[in-house]
Amino acid sequence: MAARRMSQKDLGNRFGQSQAWISRRVRGQVPFSVAELATVARVLAVPLEFLVGAVGVASTDLTPVVAS
């Protein structure tokens, strides 16, 4: 998210949720649903495959937002 200059609060607002809601998912305490990941990918303008760690996604300037 930092690479996109978007805070957890900003992303939460896109979902109609709080910063804490996003934080729990980013830290891996609560899993993202596939639909939520698709929305995150759209908001951050990255391929969904980037967020789920698919092999072969070429990018050098982005940092995954989902904890492993």
Buried (B, 14 or more C-beta within 10 A) or exposed (E): BEEBEBEBEBBBBBBEBEBEBBBBBBEEEEEBEEEBBEBBBEBBEBBBEBBBEEEEBEEEEBEBBBEE
